[in-house]
Amino acid sequence: MKNYDKYKLATPEDYGSDYVSNCCGARVNYSDRCQYCLEYCEPIEDYEYQAIQKENYLESKADAERDER
């Protein structure tokens, strides 16, 4: 693996990740308060939020396809 690029092997932790709120994905300030909805939300890492959103989208899409049948 001598010639394999490092960025292809990198994980989100390697680049440092941003914390966002679990409610709407907005950045969270130091008081764990969402900067968009101003509610106290659970801070999660950006890549976790993206994975949750993708999973929710795929689930909604599958539900819609089942409803069409």
Sine and cosine of phi, psi and omega as CSV:
sin_phi,cos_phi,sin_psi,cos_psi,sin_omega,cos_omega
0.00,0.00,0.53,0.85,-0.06,-1.00
-0.90,0.43,-0.65,0.76,-0.10,-1.00
-1.00,-0.09,0.01,1.00,-0.05,-1.00
-0.96,0.29,0.76,-0.65,-0.07,-1.00
-0.92,0.40,0.63,-0.77,-0.02,-1.00
-0.91,0.42,-0.56,0.83,-0.04,-1.00
-0.92,0.40,-0.42,0.91,0.03,-1.00
-0.96,0.28,-0.39,0.92,0.01,-1.00
-0.99,-0.15,-0.07,1.00,-0.10,-1.00
-0.96,0.27,0.51,-0.86,0.10,-0.99
-0.95,-0.32,0.24,-0.97,0.03,-1.00
-0.85,0.53,-0.51,0.86,0.01,-1.00
-0.92,0.40,-0.47,0.88,0.00,-1.00
-0.91,0.42,-0.53,0.85,-0.03,-1.00
-0.98,-0.17,-0.05,1.00,-0.08,-1.00
0.97,0.23,0.72,-0.70,-0.05,-1.00
-0.88,-0.48,0.37,-0.93,0.01,-1.00
-1.00,-0.07,0.52,-0.85,0.08,-1.00
-1.00,-0.09,0.70,-0.72,0.02,-1.00
-0.76,-0.65,0.26,-0.97,0.02,-1.00
-0.98,0.20,0.52,-0.86,0.01,-1.00
-0.98,0.18,-0.18,0.98,-0.04,-1.00
-0.99,0.11,-0.69,0.72,-0.08,-1.00
-0.66,-0.75,0.00,1.00,0.07,-1.00
0.99,0.13,0.17,0.99,0.03,-1.00
-0.98,0.18,0.38,-0.92,0.02,-1.00
-0.88,0.48,0.52,-0.85,-0.01,-1.00
-0.94,-0.35,0.73,-0.68,0.04,-1.00
-1.00,0.09,-0.08,-1.00,-0.14,-0.99
-0.93,0.38,-0.27,0.96,0.02,-1.00
-1.00,-0.07,0.24,0.97,-0.01,-1.00
0.87,0.49,0.50,0.87,0.02,-1.00
-0.96,-0.27,0.75,-0.66,0.00,-1.00
-0.91,0.42,0.72,-0.69,-0.02,-1.00
-0.99,0.14,-0.15,0.99,0.00,-1.00
-0.99,-0.12,-0.82,0.57,-0.07,-1.00
-0.99,-0.14,-0.09,1.00,0.04,-1.00
0.87,0.49,0.38,0.93,0.09,-1.00
-0.99,-0.12,0.34,-0.94,0.10,-0.99
-0.99,0.13,0.91,-0.42,-0.06,-1.00
-0.85,-0.52,0.30,-0.95,0.05,-1.00
-0.98,0.22,0.85,-0.53,0.04,-1.00
-0.98,0.22,0.76,-0.65,0.08,-1.00
-0.75,-0.66,0.29,-0.96,-0.01,-1.00
-0.97,0.26,0.49,-0.87,-0.09,-1.00
-0.83,0.56,-0.69,0.73,-0.03,-1.00
-0.92,0.38,-0.49,0.87,0.07,-1.00
-0.93,0.37,-0.68,0.74,0.02,-1.00
-0.88,0.48,-0.68,0.73,0.01,-1.00
-0.89,0.46,-0.65,0.76,0.02,-1.00
-0.91,0.41,-0.64,0.77,0.03,-1.00
-0.91,0.42,-0.69,0.73,0.01,-1.00
-0.89,0.45,-0.65,0.76,0.03,-1.00
-0.90,0.44,-0.68,0.73,0.02,-1.00
-0.89,0.46,-0.68,0.73,0.04,-1.00
-0.89,0.45,-0.64,0.76,0.03,-1.00
-0.89,0.46,-0.74,0.67,-0.01,-1.00
-0.90,0.44,-0.59,0.81,0.04,-1.00
-0.92,0.39,-0.68,0.73,0.03,-1.00
-0.90,0.43,-0.64,0.77,0.02,-1.00
-0.90,0.44,-0.68,0.74,0.02,-1.00
-0.91,0.42,-0.63,0.77,0.05,-1.00
-0.89,0.46,-0.68,0.74,-0.01,-1.00
-0.90,0.43,-0.64,0.76,0.02,-1.00
-0.91,0.41,-0.62,0.79,0.05,-1.00
-0.92,0.40,-0.61,0.79,0.00,-1.00
-0.93,0.37,-0.49,0.87,0.00,-1.00
-0.94,0.33,-0.43,0.90,-0.06,-1.00
-0.98,0.22,0.00,0.00,0.00,0.00
